Amino acid sequence: MNHIATIDHLTTDIGAVRVTASAEGILQVHLLGRTHQPKPTKKDEPSSQALDHATAALEQILEYLEGRRLFFNLPIDWSLVSTFQKQVLEITQFIPFGETLSYGQIAAKLGKPRAGQAVGGALGRNPIPIIIPCHRVVAANGNLTGFSAADGILTKTWLLELEGRKIVAQKLV
């Protein structure tokens, strides 16, 4: 029996979403974009706990994308991230709905005020976007930068606007 479960949902406002979970919690969320075409793959039977985690995560993500959820209540499997990245993601995980932090603010919270670029690198490898809302991290001047999931800055803009933020020319206003 495989200890990993993967579930795809193809029709959201930001395109296809794929969730992967282990028995410990959520491992990955892939925002695949609007042009994703699924390819049939042979899958082993996942553990029931991994499947339960993946199903709960997908359900909560869909509720969020429909504007019916403000925060996530899911276990996270941190096994795919480094210690520094986990520290960055743990701070990012608790940025409230509709609010933002800058890369520098996260670096300061880590006690490493000059690590803004390293924070950006850690967020660029965030394996669990939306649940860990890296879209809520912006440049100090409000510019939307560094979002590699799905359709990039267009997706980041859509997510921030869903949360009530006003964006003009890829900048918070």
Beta strands, then each sheet from edge to edge (+ up, - down):
strand 1: 4-9
strand 2: 16-22
strand 3: 26-33
strand 4: 101-102
strand 5: 137-138
strand 6: 167-168
strand 7: 171-172
sheet 1: 1+ 2- 3+
sheet 2: 4+ 5+
sheet 3: 6+ 7-
end
